Amino acid sequence: MVNLSGLFRRFRLRMAWALSLMPLLAAQAAPVVPNVVLVHGAFADGSSWSRIIPLLQKKGFHVSAVQLPLTSLADDVAATRRVIERQSGDVILVGHSWAGVVATEAANTPAVKGVVYLSAMVPDNGESAADMLQRLKSPMEGMQPDANGLIWLDNAAVFRKVMASDLPPATAQVLAAVGKPIAARSFTDAVTHAAWHDKPAWYLITSDDHALPPAVQRQLAAQLNARTLTLKSSHMSLMSHPREVADFIGKAAAASGCGQSKNRMPL
């Protein structure tokens, strides 16, 4: 006679074993979501990424935008690293304009697999933004701190002329309204170690830029040995050309291997 009790017991053991593997199999099958951390520039806040964020999310990225205090390089780096530390997995760090300085320091952490620079200032080891601009013979002009040591760009007409000449006046007016001042001392704060020496870099050059000369951007991209894209855009490409910028970030993430699991357990 067939031992039904024994068969049933073996069936239960096999089922228990199979069920115990399900979480492991599910973890292996689940896609690893790559993280993009966006860092805004001076005279701006996190809302400057409002046209980029939904495009990146549609591509499957987990996106976080840093809100910089713009009070010093150290403070901005600390704010950026707090956001990086909240990510689960690999990170592509994106810095626009002043945030290129921030990202160059903040990317010195294992989670960051690459840095995307958008019309950004990118110092070398021991250099400040002011040092970098002086070295490239492009000193900052026309920016005078107020009585509190802050530099503002809150006049909408001037903002549009310098930063956003290819955006409608009404859009530039909104950007100027939400923009934040930056502490003048930030430009003289030096980077300790430039992460681009150790990590892959991408640089988006904006050829109609009145804030950071395109020639300077090209010199920086060459210094980084960065993969580049040139757009006929103002300094605010993230607002005037969001689709092209989002595609550039997405390609950088794919090329860096961001989000690829390296620790799959064998069955």
C-alpha positions as a Python dict, from the first residue, in 0.01 Angstrom:
ca = {
    (1, 'M'): (0, 0, 0),
    (2, 'V'): (106, 357, -69),
    (3, 'N'): (208, 546, 244),
    (4, 'L'): (-14, 851, 198),
    (5, 'S'): (107, 1002, 522),
    (6, 'G'): (470, 986, 406),
    (7, 'L'): (386, 1130, 65),
    (8, 'F'): (196, 1415, 217),
    (9, 'R'): (483, 1490, 457),
    (10, 'R'): (735, 1499, 169),
    (11, 'F'): (500, 1722, -32),
    (12, 'R'): (474, 1967, 257),
    (13, 'L'): (853, 1977, 296),
    (14, 'R'): (902, 2048, -73),
    (15, 'M'): (636, 2318, -66),
    (16, 'A'): (799, 2480, 237),
    (17, 'W'): (1136, 2474, 61),
    (18, 'A'): (987, 2629, -254),
    (19, 'L'): (810, 2897, -55),
    (20, 'S'): (1131, 2979, 130),
    (21, 'L'): (1298, 3055, -205),
    (22, 'M'): (1026, 3290, -324),
    (23, 'P'): (1158, 3604, -149),
    (24, 'L'): (1506, 3537, -291),
    (25, 'L'): (1369, 3482, -641),
    (26, 'A'): (1154, 3793, -615),
    (27, 'A'): (1452, 3998, -501),
    (28, 'Q'): (1653, 3871, -796),
    (29, 'A'): (1374, 3943, -1043),
    (30, 'A'): (1296, 4290, -911),
    (31, 'P'): (1468, 4562, -1115),
    (32, 'V'): (1720, 4776, -934),
    (33, 'V'): (1601, 5136, -958),
    (34, 'P'): (1886, 5375, -1037),
    (35, 'N'): (1896, 5702, -844),
    (36, 'V'): (1946, 6047, -989),
    (37, 'V'): (2029, 6327, -747),
    (38, 'L'): (1983, 6676, -895),
    (39, 'V'): (2167, 6977, -752),
    (40, 'H'): (2059, 7328, -851),
    (41, 'G'): (2284, 7626, -910),
    (42, 'A'): (2311, 7971, -756),
    (43, 'F'): (2017, 8212, -788),
    (44, 'A'): (1784, 7910, -803),
    (45, 'D'): (1621, 7642, -593),
    (46, 'G'): (1507, 7283, -644),
    (47, 'S'): (1205, 7391, -847),
    (48, 'S'): (1438, 7467, -1138),
    (49, 'W'): (1429, 7090, -1206),
    (50, 'S'): (1049, 7082, -1241),
    (51, 'R'): (1061, 7004, -1614),
    (52, 'I'): (1336, 6743, -1580),
    (53, 'I'): (1202, 6538, -1288),
    (54, 'P'): (890, 6390, -1456),
    (55, 'L'): (1089, 6299, -1768),
    (56, 'L'): (1347, 6111, -1561),
    (57, 'Q'): (1076, 5941, -1358),
    (58, 'K'): (913, 5818, -1680),
    (59, 'K'): (1248, 5664, -1770),
    (60, 'G'): (1234, 5464, -1447),
    (61, 'F'): (1471, 5664, -1229),
    (62, 'H'): (1424, 5744, -863),
    (63, 'V'): (1481, 6120, -857),
    (64, 'S'): (1569, 6350, -568),
    (65, 'A'): (1636, 6724, -588),
    (66, 'V'): (1864, 6883, -331),
    (67, 'Q'): (1770, 7216, -174),
    (68, 'L'): (2100, 7396, -126),
    (69, 'P'): (2136, 7656, 150),
    (70, 'L'): (2388, 7846, -71),
    (71, 'T'): (2563, 7967, 244),
    (72, 'S'): (2905, 7807, 182),
    (73, 'L'): (3058, 7525, -19),
    (74, 'A'): (3078, 7308, 293),
    (75, 'D'): (2711, 7365, 374),
    (76, 'D'): (2605, 7286, 18),
    (77, 'V'): (2817, 6969, 9),
    (78, 'A'): (2668, 6856, 341),
    (79, 'A'): (2313, 6912, 212),
    (80, 'T'): (2393, 6714, -103),
    (81, 'R'): (2550, 6425, 85),
    (82, 'R'): (2248, 6400, 315),
    (83, 'V'): (2034, 6336, 7),
    (84, 'I'): (2287, 6090, -140),
    (85, 'E'): (2285, 5895, 188),
    (86, 'R'): (1907, 5854, 165),
    (87, 'Q'): (1931, 5670, -166),
    (88, 'S'): (1921, 5293, -185),
    (89, 'G'): (2187, 5190, -433),
    (90, 'D'): (2391, 5364, -698),
    (91, 'V'): (2365, 5735, -770),
    (92, 'I'): (2424, 5958, -1070),
    (93, 'L'): (2492, 6308, -939),
    (94, 'V'): (2388, 6601, -1158),
    (95, 'G'): (2512, 6955, -1095),
    (96, 'H'): (2403, 7270, -1276),
    (97, 'S'): (2616, 7586, -1280),
    (98, 'W'): (2746, 7654, -923),
    (99, 'A'): (2644, 7301, -829),
    (100, 'G'): (2927, 7174, -1044),
    (101, 'V'): (3157, 7289, -764),
    (102, 'V'): (2933, 7120, -507),
    (103, 'A'): (2910, 6794, -702),
    (104, 'T'): (3287, 6785, -756),
    (105, 'E'): (3332, 6759, -378),
    (106, 'A'): (3012, 6574, -284),
    (107, 'A'): (3073, 6291, -534),
    (108, 'N'): (3362, 6158, -324),
    (109, 'T'): (3147, 5877, -187),
    (110, 'P'): (3120, 5518, -318),
    (111, 'A'): (2749, 5542, -400),
    (112, 'V'): (2811, 5801, -672),
    (113, 'K'): (2900, 5624, -995),
    (114, 'G'): (2933, 5929, -1217),
    (115, 'V'): (2878, 6304, -1237),
    (116, 'V'): (2681, 6496, -1499),
    (117, 'Y'): (2775, 6862, -1529),
    (118, 'L'): (2532, 7105, -1691),
    (119, 'S'): (2699, 7436, -1791),
    (120, 'A'): (2886, 7393, -1466),
    (121, 'M'): (3189, 7533, -1291),
    (122, 'V'): (3428, 7246, -1216),
    (123, 'P'): (3738, 7319, -1005),
    (124, 'D'): (4042, 7098, -967),
    (125, 'N'): (4200, 6979, -642),
    (126, 'G'): (4250, 7267, -399),
    (127, 'E'): (4075, 7514, -629),
    (128, 'S'): (3778, 7740, -563),
    (129, 'A'): (3529, 7856, -824),
    (130, 'A'): (3702, 8196, -829),
    (131, 'D'): (4044, 8029, -874),
    (132, 'M'): (3911, 7819, -1160),
    (133, 'L'): (3761, 8117, -1342),
    (134, 'Q'): (4083, 8314, -1293),
    (135, 'R'): (4288, 8023, -1431),
    (136, 'L'): (4065, 8008, -1737),
    (137, 'K'): (4082, 8387, -1778),
    (138, 'S'): (3710, 8429, -1721),
    (139, 'P'): (3680, 8625, -1395),
    (140, 'M'): (3337, 8695, -1250),
    (141, 'E'): (3214, 9045, -1319),
    (142, 'G'): (2923, 9256, -1205),
    (143, 'M'): (2843, 9055, -891),
    (144, 'Q'): (2864, 9271, -581),
    (145, 'P'): (2766, 9135, -239),
    (146, 'D'): (2512, 9325, -31),
    (147, 'A'): (2568, 9436, 330),
    (148, 'N'): (2507, 9076, 442),
    (149, 'G'): (2764, 8922, 209),
    (150, 'L'): (2500, 8781, -27),
    (151, 'I'): (2488, 8802, -407),
    (152, 'W'): (2142, 8832, -564),
    (153, 'L'): (2001, 8793, -914),
    (154, 'D'): (1638, 8878, -842),
    (155, 'N'): (1576, 9135, -1114),
    (156, 'A'): (1368, 8946, -1372),
    (157, 'A'): (1498, 9139, -1675),
    (158, 'V'): (1861, 9089, -1574),
    (159, 'F'): (1796, 8726, -1484),
    (160, 'R'): (1656, 8660, -1830),
    (161, 'K'): (1944, 8837, -2004),
    (162, 'V'): (2214, 8651, -1812),
    (163, 'M'): (2057, 8313, -1743),
    (164, 'A'): (1751, 8247, -1957),
    (165, 'S'): (1750, 8439, -2283),
    (166, 'D'): (1566, 8158, -2466),
    (167, 'L'): (1279, 8143, -2214),
    (168, 'P'): (966, 8362, -2220),
    (169, 'P'): (984, 8674, -1999),
    (170, 'A'): (705, 8538, -1780),
    (171, 'T'): (902, 8220, -1710),
    (172, 'A'): (1216, 8417, -1629),
    (173, 'Q'): (1009, 8631, -1395),
    (174, 'V'): (898, 8322, -1201),
    (175, 'L'): (1254, 8186, -1186),
    (176, 'A'): (1383, 8518, -1055),
    (177, 'A'): (1107, 8527, -794),
    (178, 'V'): (1199, 8188, -643),
    (179, 'G'): (1575, 8229, -685),
    (180, 'K'): (1795, 8231, -378),
    (181, 'P'): (2100, 8450, -313),
    (182, 'I'): (2438, 8286, -269),
    (183, 'A'): (2696, 8382, -9),
    (184, 'A'): (2985, 8560, -180),
    (185, 'R'): (3232, 8356, 27),
    (186, 'S'): (3116, 8038, -148),
    (187, 'F'): (3310, 8134, -459),
    (188, 'T'): (3637, 8140, -265),
    (189, 'D'): (3579, 7809, -81),
    (190, 'A'): (3817, 7547, -223),
    (191, 'V'): (3742, 7188, -321),
    (192, 'T'): (3960, 6939, -133),
    (193, 'H'): (3954, 6652, -384),
    (194, 'A'): (3793, 6674, -729),
    (195, 'A'): (3590, 6356, -776),
    (196, 'W'): (3620, 6371, -1154),
    (197, 'H'): (3975, 6242, -1120),
    (198, 'D'): (3827, 5910, -1006),
    (199, 'K'): (3475, 5898, -1157),
    (200, 'P'): (3338, 5923, -1510),
    (201, 'A'): (3203, 6264, -1607),
    (202, 'W'): (2962, 6402, -1862),
    (203, 'Y'): (2939, 6769, -1958),
    (204, 'L'): (2655, 6951, -2134),
    (205, 'I'): (2779, 7265, -2311),
    (206, 'T'): (2531, 7547, -2375),
    (207, 'S'): (2644, 7749, -2677),
    (208, 'D'): (2416, 8054, -2621),
    (209, 'D'): (2520, 8093, -2257),
    (210, 'H'): (2566, 8445, -2117),
    (211, 'A'): (2648, 8331, -1763),
    (212, 'L'): (2940, 8090, -1820),
    (213, 'P'): (3110, 8141, -2159),
    (214, 'P'): (3085, 7838, -2391),
    (215, 'A'): (3461, 7853, -2450),
    (216, 'V'): (3517, 7806, -2076),
    (217, 'Q'): (3270, 7517, -2072),
    (218, 'R'): (3459, 7347, -2354),
    (219, 'Q'): (3788, 7388, -2165),
    (220, 'L'): (3633, 7234, -1855),
    (221, 'A'): (3487, 6941, -2050),
    (222, 'A'): (3829, 6873, -2201),
    (223, 'Q'): (3993, 6893, -1857),
    (224, 'L'): (3750, 6630, -1729),
    (225, 'N'): (3790, 6411, -2037),
    (226, 'A'): (3411, 6419, -2026),
    (227, 'R'): (3163, 6285, -2276),
    (228, 'T'): (2982, 6590, -2405),
    (229, 'L'): (2667, 6722, -2566),
    (230, 'T'): (2636, 7075, -2705),
    (231, 'L'): (2297, 7246, -2710),
    (232, 'K'): (2208, 7580, -2863),
    (233, 'S'): (2070, 7696, -2532),
    (234, 'S'): (2093, 7957, -2262),
    (235, 'H'): (2240, 7876, -1921),
    (236, 'M'): (1900, 7736, -1816),
    (237, 'S'): (1895, 7436, -2051),
    (238, 'L'): (1713, 7235, -1785),
    (239, 'M'): (1414, 7466, -1842),
    (240, 'S'): (1445, 7545, -2214),
    (241, 'H'): (1555, 7199, -2337),
    (242, 'P'): (1429, 6955, -2072),
    (243, 'R'): (1388, 6653, -2300),
    (244, 'E'): (1742, 6674, -2437),
    (245, 'V'): (1884, 6726, -2089),
    (246, 'A'): (1687, 6433, -1943),
    (247, 'D'): (1803, 6209, -2228),
    (248, 'F'): (2164, 6312, -2165),
    (249, 'I'): (2132, 6226, -1795),
    (250, 'G'): (1968, 5894, -1881),
    (251, 'K'): (2248, 5799, -2120),
    (252, 'A'): (2508, 5891, -1859),
    (253, 'A'): (2337, 5670, -1602),
    (254, 'A'): (2330, 5377, -1844),
    (255, 'A'): (2695, 5422, -1943),
    (256, 'S'): (2807, 5441, -1581),
    (257, 'G'): (2631, 5116, -1491),
    (258, 'C'): (2423, 5300, -1231),
    (259, 'G'): (2156, 5072, -1087),
    (260, 'Q'): (2305, 4744, -1203),
    (261, 'S'): (2306, 4486, -926),
    (262, 'K'): (2648, 4341, -848),
    (263, 'N'): (2548, 4118, -558),
    (264, 'R'): (2304, 3861, -693),
    (265, 'M'): (2304, 3547, -481),
    (266, 'P'): (2327, 3212, -664),
    (267, 'L'): (2048, 2960, -624),
}
